[in-house]
């Protein structure tokens, strides 16, 4: 019995040591692995970072919309046909032509301006027309058959004796009312041939004479 007990103690002791050894061996193994893990030098390999997929995600609706816009054909604006301007009507230049009469070196143009209504009326009374030299103060009442009936300029008027009535009509208008006795003195000079010089004051006056078959009046 004593021997069996001794053997039992020995076996238990052996098992205990074995367990302890195994346990120690496990601890040692873990310690070695821990040492290896912590003592391993870091490698310098590049690590590819994973980028979240949603960072560059595109909405499929937006893609469709952009595709539709980019593929849409642009229509060129239709050009409206230009309307041709109406053809110009032929102008009758005869209406624009001025009736003229040339006497010596001077060309007279017929006057129809309303400013000369009284002068035109006198000319028409004697079957003639009123003419003037452009850009000047020279005028005349001209008859196609009889020629010049009356010549006028600033401060002077001349008429042949046979056309004295035109001269009298010219000075009979109300424009000459301040020249008292002018018409009567024209008749006097025509009858007598005497010169008449009248001073009415305030720089108003006139001089009438008969010269080579013409009645000349200055004022």
SULDA-V346016 format. One record per backbone hydrogen bond with DSSP energy under -0.5 kcal/mol. CO is the residue of the C=O (numbers start at 1). NH is the residue of the N-H. If there is no record, write none. Layout:
BEGIN
[[CO:NH] [CO:NH]]
END
This chain:
BEGIN
[[1:5] [2:6] [3:7] [4:8] [5:9] [6:10] [7:11] [8:12] [9:13] [10:14] [11:15] [12:16] [13:17] [14:18] [15:19] [16:20] [17:21] [18:22] [19:23] [20:24] [21:25] [22:26] [23:27] [24:28] [25:29] [26:30] [27:31] [28:32] [29:33] [30:34] [31:35] [32:36] [33:37] [34:38] [35:39] [36:40] [46:48] [49:51] [52:55] [53:56] [54:57] [59:63] [60:64] [61:65] [62:66] [63:67] [64:68] [65:69] [66:70] [67:71] [68:72] [69:72] [73:75] [82:84] [91:93] [92:95] [93:97] [99:110] [101:103] [101:108] [102:104] [103:106] [106:103] [106:108] [108:101] [109:132] [113:116] [114:117] [116:120] [117:121] [118:122] [119:123] [120:124] [121:125] [122:126] [123:126] [123:128] [124:127] [129:142] [130:111] [131:140] [132:109] [132:134] [133:136] [137:139] [138:133] [139:152] [140:131] [140:142] [141:149] [141:150] [142:129] [143:147] [147:143] [150:141] [151:158] [152:139] [153:155] [153:156] [155:219] [156:153] [157:217] [158:151] [159:215] [160:163] [161:164] [163:166] [163:167] [164:168] [165:169] [166:170] [167:171] [169:172] [170:173] [173:176] [174:177] [176:179] [178:180] [179:182] [181:185] [182:186] [183:187] [184:188] [185:189] [186:190] [187:191] [188:192] [189:193] [196:208] [198:200] [198:206] [201:204] [204:200] [204:201] [206:198] [207:218] [208:196] [209:211] [209:216] [211:214] [213:161] [214:211] [214:216] [215:159] [216:209] [217:157] [218:207]]
END
